[in-house]
Amino acid sequence: MGEVTGRHQRRSGKFLWGVVGVLVAVVGLSGCGVGAPGPDDSVRARLDPVSGEIVMPMDEYAFYGRHADRRTFTAAVEAVVGECMEAKGFTYAVAQVQADPSTDLDDRTFGIWEEQRAARYGWGHAVSPLSAALEKARVVGGANWIAAYDACAETDASVLKTMEAVTPPQDEYLNSLVSRLESEALSNARKDGQWREAREPWVKCLAEAGLTAEEGESYASKQSSALLGAGKAGNTEEGIRLASIEARCNTTTRLTQRLADLEAAYQQPLIAANQAALNKEKERKQEFLLAARDYINTHG
């Protein structure tokens, strides 16, 4: 069920040259699981209805913590690919396309919750300006353009080397302290009794609307799972109906807010306990963002 995805699936970045985001395994840090600090109940997550983000405390330190970070790195990648394409004699205007935050993939880690998007797109998504421009360029450019693009984005050694200078390398992201601490916090939150309790009113709300909730850590109805699992578009009339019901139940019962708050509460003590090391990773993130912006300004 590809549309039912969220923060933990996307943070490795989904760049256009084909690197697929990797789901960070829920594993604890060696030694951190023993005597781990309890939650800081004063901390809250913030739900941004414009970008569809669930903003968490550790987003400040994570390479791809915010959608704006991801957009910057993606724009840098497009600028690198664009320079390669132009060197091959092809027009490449994709890098100049302005991003639209309202078309960002919304975070469905804890189910679909943004009611306006659900009412318009169902379980589907708005098409981003970048994706639309890239698809148009592929159609107009034809087979030769596509072959050149694939060569630039996937096999050109100089392009890949430049990308490593303006975007966080995949292995560095996966081995980062913040990634492991995020997993530690999520694991701790799931063990908290409040985690299970948050599901109960949501399950009841779905039942009252004639839907059956999936079990475990899946935050969708069995009806939506069946629809999407059958390969039927999430933006059909039925998909919109189901998504709208689920988004309403999610917001009414505050499912996403409650679970995100609990995860955030477990993140904050881990941040405090690892502040110095996290500050170094934040500095590293800022170095990459600065390099990306500089490259965009000079080559975009």
C-alpha positions, 0 to 999 in steps of 0.5 A, spaced: 500 500 500 504 505 497 500 511 499 500 509 506 507 512 508 510 517 512 516 520 516 520 514 517 520 511 510 521 518 507 527 521 511 533 518 507 530 522 501 527 520 495 532 523 489 530 523 482 536 519 480 533 513 483 536 512 490 530 509 494 529 512 501 531 506 506 526 505 512 531 505 518 530 499 522 527 500 529 533 498 533 536 501 540 543 504 541 548 500 544 547 501 551 542 506 550 536 502 551 538 500 559 536 506 563 533 510 558 530 517 560 523 517 561 519 522 556 518 529 557 511 530 557 512 538 556 514 537 549 509 537 543 510 535 536 507 540 531 502 538 525 503 543 519 497 542 514 500 546 509 506 542 507 503 536 511 509 535 516 509 532 523 515 536 525 519 533 531 524 535 535 530 531 532 528 534 525 533 540 527 538 535 527 536 530 521 539 531 514 532 530 511 528 533 517 524 538 514 521 538 507 524 544 506 531 541 507 529 535 502 527 540 497 534 544 497 537 537 496 533 535 491 534 542 487 541 541 488 541 534 485 537 537 479 542 543 478 548 538 477 544 533 473 542 540 469 549 542 468 551 535 465 545 535 460 547 541 457 554 539 456 551 533 452 547 539 448 540 538 451 535 543 454 534 542 461 529 547 465 527 542 470 532 545 475 529 552 475 522 550 477 519 553 483 517 548 489 510 548 491 510 546 499 503 545 498 504 539 494 509 536 498 508 528 500 504 529 507 506 525 512 502 519 514 506 515 519 500 515 523 495 515 518 492 520 513 490 526 517 490 532 513 482 533 511 483 538 506 488 534 502 484 527 503 477 531 500 481 533 494 486 527 493 483 521 497 489 517 498 493 520 492 497 526 492 498 532 488 503 532 483 509 537 485 511 542 480 518 538 479 515 532 477 510 535 472 516 538 469 520 532 469 515 528 466 513 533 460 521 534 459 521 526 458 515 526 453 518 532 449 525 530 449 524 523 447 528 517 447 535 521 446 533 526 452 531 520 456 537 516 455 542 522 456 538 524 463 539 517 465 546 517 464 547 523 467 543 521 473 545 514 474 552 513 471 556 519 470 562 519 475 563 526 475 556 528 476 555 522 482 562 525 485 559 532 485 552 530 488 556 527 494 559 534 495 552 537 495 547 532 498 548 528 504 551 521 502 546 515 504 551 511 508 552 517 512 545 519 513 544 511 515 549 511 520 548 518 523 547 519 531 540 522 530 537 516 525 539 512 531 536 516 536 530 517 532 529 509 532 530 509 539 525 514 541 520 511 537 521 504 540 521 507 547 514 510 545 511 504 542 512 501 549 508 506 553 501 504 555 499 511 552 501 508 545 496 503 545 490 507 548 491 512 543 488 507 538 482 505 541 478 512 540 480 512 533 478 504 532 471 506 535 471 512 530 472 508 524 467 502 526 462 507 527 463 509 520 463 502 517 470 501 517 475 496 520 482 498 522 488 495 521 492 491 526 499 493 529 502 499 527 498 500 521 494 506 521 489 505 515 482 501 515 482 494 512 477 497 506 483 502 504 488 497 504 484 493 500 483 498 495 490 500 494 492 493 495 488 491 488 492 497 485 486 501 484 487 509 484 487 512 491 484 518 488 477 515 485 471 517 488 471 511 493 478 512 495 476 520 496 470 517 501 475 512 505 480 517 506 476 523 508 472 518 513 479 516 516 482 523 516 476 526 520 477 520 525 484 521 525 483 529 527 477 528 531 480 523 536 487 526 535 491 520 533 496 523 529 497 528 534 497 524 540 502 519 537 507 524 535 507 528 541 509 521 545 514 520 540 517 527 541 516 526 548 521 521 548 526 524 543 527 530 547 531 527 553 535 523 548 537 530 545 539 532 552 543 526 553 546 527 546 546 534 545 554 535 544 554 530 538 547 532 535 550 539 535 556 536 531 551 533 526 547 539 525 553 543 523 554 537 518 547 538 515 548 546 515 555 545 511 551 540 506 545 545 506 550 551 504 554 547 499 547 545 496 544 553 496 551 555 493 551 550 487 544 552 486 545 559 486 551 558 481 549 553 477 541 552 477 
